Amino acid sequence: MMAKSEPHEPYRVLYLCSGNTCRSPMAEGILRKLVEEMGDSAPPIESLSAGTLGLSGTEAALYSIDVCAEHGIDIRSHRSQSASKELLDRVDLIMALAADHLHYVLDIGISEDKVYLVRAFPSQEGDMAELSIPDPIGGPREAYEQVFFQIDEALRRHMADIVKWATRKHEA
């Protein structure tokens, strides 16, 4: 049974990709915007991101920043961080952008109960390769736009589930 959390403690959702410079910063920003749009009706939800490659302090990719800005999301201050076991242990929900990120989390001993592919959530079933969101790094701006829309669609589709899980944490 989940311990009752303090009223000020947010439900922490972490988006995980490879370098934490393209996909996961976009996802972090999209969730932050969706929570802001809910206003006072949203439970406290914190949006985070990290990468499996161990990069730390790197800015988000320019195309990620530009595409997010076109949609009213500011990720200019983002700096990459490594997906350490300690960080992953501190979050409530881990949303992997691709199958290899999900496997990384499971391989370091994180409970499978809190790890999902972002496009599969809240299910843990489906074709992992098909549900993975491709890495746009080094690609044209259009690749970043396509990735943004894939992430945005997935987050909007499962926002009600995130809110429900966050509310359940605070009522436990």
N, C-alpha and C positions, 0 to 999 in steps of 0.2 A: 504494500500500500504506500502511496506517495505521501510524504510528510507535508503537513500544511505549510505553505510558504508564507513569508512575511508579505504584508500588503504592498510594499514598495518593490518587492523582488519580481522582475519581469520574467515572462516565459521567453527563453532564449532559443532562437532558431538560427542555425548556422548553415550557410550555403558553402559547398565544398567543390572546388575544381582543381586544376593542376597548379597553375602559378599564382592564382588569386589576383589576376590582373585584368581578366576579360569577363568570363561568365559569372563567377560568383560575386564580384562587386556589383554587376548589373542586377543580379537577383537580390542582393542585400538592399540596394537602393529601391528596387521595385516594391519589396515588402515594406520597407520604411514608409514609402509613399502611400501604399494601401492602408497601412495602420493610421497614418496621419489623416487620410480621407475619412476614416471612420469617426474621428473626433473622440469625444468623451465616451462613446459607446464601446470603444475597443478596450479589451483588457490590456494590462501592460505587456507589450511584446517588444523584445529587443532583437533586431536583425543584425547578424554578424556574417563574416565570411572568412575563409582561410583556404590555403592551398596545400596540396600533397608534395610539392617539389621542394619545400623548405625555404622558399624565398621570403625575405623579410624586409620591409621598408620600401618596396618598389611601388611606384605610382600605378594607377589603373591605366590600361592602354588608351591611347588618344581616341580611337574610334569608339571605345566603350564610353568614355566621358562624353563625347559628342552626341552619340545616339541617345544616351540617357538624358542629356540636357534638352534634346528635342522634345522629350516627354515630361519635362518639368522635374527631372531628378538630377540632383547635384552630387556627383561622386568624385569631384576634384580633390577632396582632402583624403581620399582613400589611400591607404598604404597596405601592402600585402603583409600577411602573417602566415606562419607555418602552422599546419594542422597537427599540433602536438597532442599526445594522448591526454595531457593535463587540460588543454583547452577543450578538447572534445568531451571529456568527462564532465565539464562544467555547464554544458548546454543541454537543453531539454530535447531538442529535435535536430537531427542532421539531415540535410537535403543534399544528396550527391547529384552533381550535374551529369555524370556519366558512370557507367558500370565500374570502371577501374577505380573511381573515387570511392564507391560503395565498398569494393573489395579491400581497399586500403584501410578503411575504418574497421571493418570486421577483422582484418589481419592483425591489427594492433590491440584487439581485445575489447572493443566497444560493443555494448549490447546491441544485438540486431533489432531489438524492440524500438530503438530510437533512430534508426537509419533507413532512409528511403531514397529512391531515385525521385528527383523533383517531378518528373512527368508521370510517375506511377502513383504518387501519394494520393490517398492514404493506404493504398494497396502495396504489397511487396511482391506482386506477381506481374508477369508480362515479359515480353522479349526485351532483355536488358540492352541489347545493341540497338534495337529500334527505338527504345525510350531514351537513350542517351542523347544529350545535346552536344553537337560537335564543337570542337575548339576552333574559334575563328582566328586565333593568333596568326599573324602574318598574312591574313587574307584581306580582301578588299572590304571597304565600308559596308557593302551589301551583305557580306557574311555576318558582320556584327549586327546589322539590322535584323536579319533573319533570326539570329540567336536571341536578340532582345525580344522579339515577338513570340518565340517559342517559350521563353521563360515567363514573359508577361501572361501569356494564355494559361500556362500551368498554375501560376500563383493565383490568378483571379479565379480559376476553377476550384482550387482547394483552399481559398482564404477562409471560408466558413468552417472548414475542419480545423485549421490552425487556431481560429478564434475559440472554437469549442474545446480544443485541447488545452489552450491557455486558460480558459475559464475554469475548466475542470481542475487544473493545477491549483488555482487560487481558492477553490471551494473545498479542496481535499482536507 
